[in-house]
């Protein structure tokens, strides 16, 4: 035995049409949670390990909140902002636009990859997008290519 935790890959068929949240980093090491909302156009690396994806969720969800919500209280987006209160950017899929996400909330003090445990740093390192987080709209393709969109 190698002592490694087994990794269960996810498939696009499993995530199509259901809520699927995944994480990525940017060139600065900032972290974002992406809410795919049924769109299966996510980077293949996001599907590599159900266990590491869950561990990332648990690690971020159990961190103390360090800032207030950066969106209007009582609005639709408020319920999406828990990761932002813990330092992560939050993006939500734009309905009807494959691979397109809109910025829901940006942290005032972003958490960086080096704050995560080593095994999650390695996992999230495979999900580094070639675009800075914080843009209002992003396109992210299944091979991990990404770019900011202008309206």
N, C-alpha and C positions, 0 to 999 in steps of 0.2 A: 504493500500500500504506500502511496506517495503522501498521504495526509492531505491532499487537496480536496476541497469541497467540489462535489460534482456540479456541473452547470447544465441547466435545462434550457435549451434555446427555445425561443418563441417563434411563431410563424406569422406571416402577414395575414393569413386566413384567420388566425386566432384573434387578432386585434382589429380586424376590419369591422366597422359598425359598432364597436364598443369603446367606452372610455379607456384610453391607454395613456398613461403619463410616462415620460422618459426624461432623461437628463443629458445635458451636454455642457462643455466648457468652451471658452473662447481663447484667443491667443494670449490674453492677459491672465488667464487662469480663473476668470469669473465663471460662476456656475448658474445654469438656468434649468427650471423645470418646464417642460413642454407638455401641454394638454392636447393630445392628438384628436380627441373627440370623434373617434371612428375613422379617421383618415389613416390608411395603412402606409402612406408615403413617409416612413421614418427611416433614418439611417440603419443599415443592416446591423451595425455595431450595437444599436439600442436593443436588438432582439437576441443578443448573444447569450445572456444569462438571466433567467428569471430570478435566480437567487441573489445575484449582485444588484439587480434592479430593485428588488424588495429591500435589500440591506441599505441601499442608498436612500430609499424612501424613509425607512425607519430611522436612520442616522439623522437625516435632516429634520424629520417630523418631531424628534425628541430633543432637538436643540432648543435652548431658551429663545424666546422672541427678544430681539434686540432693538426693534424700531416699530413705530406705528405704521399702519396701513397707508400706502401712498396713493390710494384711490378714494373716491367719494364714499363715505360711510353710507350704507343703505342701498347702494347701487348694485347692479348685477355682478360686477367684477369683484366686489368686496369678498365674497365667499371663496374666491380663487387665490387670495393673497397670503395665506399662511406661509408659503415658502419665502415670499418677499420679506415678511416680518422676521425671518431667520437669515436673511442675507442673499437669497437667490432671486434672480430675475424670473418672472413668470410670463410665459407666452401661451396663447390659446389659438387653436386652429381656426382659420377663417372658413366657415362653411362654403362648400362648393368650389374651393380653390385648393387643389391637391398640393400638399407640401408648403402651404403658406400659413404663417403664424403672425398674430398681432401681439404687440407688447401689452400686457395687462398691467404689470407693476414692475417698477425698478427699485431696487434697494438703494438707500442713501449710502450705506456702507456694505458693499458687496462682499460676500464670503468668497474665499479663494480655494482653489483645489488643494493647496497645502494644509488646509484645516481638516481635511478628511483623513480617515485612517488609511494606511498604506495600501491595503487591498482595494479600497474604493478609489483611491488616487489612480491606481493602475487601470481599473475598469473605466473610470471617467476619462482617462488619458486616451482611450480608444474612441472617445466621443468628442474630440476637439474639433470645433467648427472653424473654418477659415474666415470668420467674420466676427466683428466685435458685437457682443451683446449690448442691448440698449437701443438698437434701431427700432423704429416704430413697427416695421413689417419686415419679415424675413421669409425667403424661400429656402427650404432645406429638402434636398433630394435623398433618395434611397441609398446612394453611395456616399453620403455625407457632404457632398458639395453644398455650399450655402452662399447666399449673398443678400444684401439689403435690397429691399424694393422701395421704389419711390412711387407715390400716388400720382 
